[in-house]
Amino acid sequence: MPGSRRQMLKQSAVGFGYLALASMLSGESLQAAAGPRASSDSMTHFPARAKRVIFLFMKGGPSQVDTFDYKPKLQADTGKELPFDKPRVQFAPTGNLLASPWKFKQYGESGKHVSELFPHVAECVDDICFLNSCHGTNPAHGGAALKLHTGSDNFVRPSMGAWVNYGLGSENNNLPGFITICPTLAHGGVKNWSSAFLPAACAGTPLGNASLSSEEARVQFIENLKLSRKSQRVQLDMIRQMNQDLLNRTGPESALEARTASFELAFRMQSEMPDAVDLTQESAATHHLYGLDETETADFGRQCLMARRFCERGVRFVQITHSNTRVQWDQHGELRKEHPINAKEVDKPISGLLKDLKQRGLLEDTLVVWGGEFGRTPTVQGGGNDGRDHNPEGFTMWMAGGGVKPGISYGATDDYGFYAVENKVHVHDMHATLLHLMGLDHLKLTYRYAGRDFRLTDVAGNVVHDIIA
């Protein structure tokens, strides 16, 4: 039977071809076999302001002009034509200006205007840094979601959680460094939390998915009902030795090495993961704070509370996704009916998370990031004067804790909220800033693949130093 290419190279020309191949692969193999780097302050490029990240992903695109970007001129000129050109590339045609149906009010010492859709988050504005001038490049969900998560809207690239995990590793060897709770399986799906060409151990570990309730979000087969811990240890040692014998014969193989590492992590997780997701250990007051005792907020509240518990246990990057399969943040129509449903489901849980992190002393070194893949147009779409189209030209994201300045609004869109015009923050800039706060230089956090050094920000990105405390 024909042998493999490795065998051919090993057996022909006195093995010199195989030696050349081994030399070329050795750098990448050793790097891949290592997986996420060991957790240590020495792994950072400079002192970190944040030790961990919680990313609150609002799938579908919340409307900035209906939430955190108050535009009096939009309210005054509703029904009129937009007085400047719309983007050359649009997802769909839109009509005239549409005022926000919701009232805005100023909150906190910062006096930040917040829509009545977010009364609980409004109580936390003095702990939040609002980025009102975010912009991207893609008006479609798939491309924009990939851009937000991986820095690329048309190639398979490692996710930002995978980059953080690769750069810093987990603070807890018994839990993954990157966990994603109830992630969406649409618009990029697993690519949004994958490791791509980074070591497989850097990828996000999913708990459930968007089609399941967070109550069902568990790691499958976390308990082995057939083998004792001692028997499992003997079995894993045997598998590891068999794999090592194979590697000694065939040479480095990152996929096999990553699989062996995943077996070991799964074994260790059995002792700690059940405790991490056991919310019955929390008090009734904590359940109320996150909204677990209310039907509308219980699902996302559980995600937020699990995120806090994972962060306490040393998980480096936790993503939680609001992706109501019935009503996403994607109101091309029925804006007045469906945006309040979405906001109601997340408002109290997010406020509870921020308050809980703060009272536990975790907010100062936990970076909380909120946002969707893009915003919405200030112009109307659909019949009934009740919808907004996708808008990557200008939208709002926010950060809290982890070394950012609290109680400020950075950047601005135009008078109607269509384009970012002042202190613009591109998605690459957001990524560069996130890494900087974690003590990582986005220009130095690279991985050589296919003959090129890749990074999360590709060939762009600037740290937004003005928002760093």
HELIX and SHEET records of a PDB file:
HELIX    1   1 ARG A    5  GLN A   11  1                                   7    
HELIX    2   2 ALA A   13  GLY A   15  5                                   3    
HELIX    3   3 PHE A   16  ALA A   34  1                                  19    
HELIX    4   4 ASP A   41  MET A   43  5                                   3    
HELIX    5   5 GLN A   64  ASP A   66  5                                   3    
HELIX    6   6 PRO A   72  ALA A   76  1                                   5    
HELIX    7   7 VAL A  121  ASP A  127  5                                   7    
HELIX    8   8 HIS A  141  THR A  150  1                                  10    
HELIX    9   9 MET A  160  LEU A  168  1                                   9    
HELIX   10  10 GLY A  189  ASN A  192  5                                   4    
HELIX   11  11 ALA A  200  CYS A  202  5                                   3    
HELIX   12  12 SER A  214  GLU A  216  5                                   3    
HELIX   13  13 ARG A  229  THR A  250  1                                  22    
HELIX   14  14 SER A  254  ALA A  276  1                                  23    
HELIX   15  15 LEU A  279  GLN A  281  5                                   3    
HELIX   16  16 ALA A  284  TYR A  290  1                                   7    
HELIX   17  17 THR A  295  GLU A  312  1                                  18    
HELIX   18  18 LEU A  335  GLN A  359  1                                  25    
HELIX   19  19 LEU A  363  ASP A  365  5                                   3    
HELIX   20  20 GLY A  383  ASN A  385  5                                   3    
HELIX   21  21 VAL A  427  LEU A  437  1                                  11    
HELIX   22  22 HIS A  465  ILE A  467  5                                   3    
SHEET    1   A 8 THR A 205  LEU A 207  0                                        
SHEET    2   A 8 PHE A 178  ILE A 181  1                                        
SHEET    3   A 8 PHE A 317  HIS A 322  1                                        
SHEET    4   A 8 ARG A  52  MET A  58  1                                        
SHEET    5   A 8 THR A 366  GLY A 371  1                                        
SHEET    6   A 8 PHE A 395  ALA A 400 -1                                        
SHEET    7   A 8 ILE A 128  HIS A 135 -1                                        
SHEET    8   A 8 ILE A 408  TYR A 410  1                                        
SHEET    1   B 8 THR A 205  LEU A 207  0                                        
SHEET    2   B 8 PHE A 178  ILE A 181  1                                        
SHEET    3   B 8 PHE A 317  HIS A 322  1                                        
SHEET    4   B 8 ARG A  52  MET A  58  1                                        
SHEET    5   B 8 THR A 366  GLY A 371  1                                        
SHEET    6   B 8 PHE A 395  ALA A 400 -1                                        
SHEET    7   B 8 ILE A 128  HIS A 135 -1                                        
SHEET    8   B 8 VAL A 425  HIS A 426  1                                        
SHEET    1   C 2 PHE A 104  TYR A 107  0                                        
SHEET    2   C 2 LYS A 112  SER A 115 -1                                        
SHEET    1   D 2 GLY A 375  VAL A 380  0                                        
SHEET    2   D 2 ARG A 388  ASN A 391 -1                                        
SHEET    1   E 2 ALA A 412  THR A 413  0                                        
SHEET    2   E 2 ALA A 420  GLU A 422 -1                                        
SHEET    1   F 2 TYR A 447  TYR A 449  0                                        
SHEET    2   F 2 ARG A 452  PHE A 454 -1                                        
END                                                                             
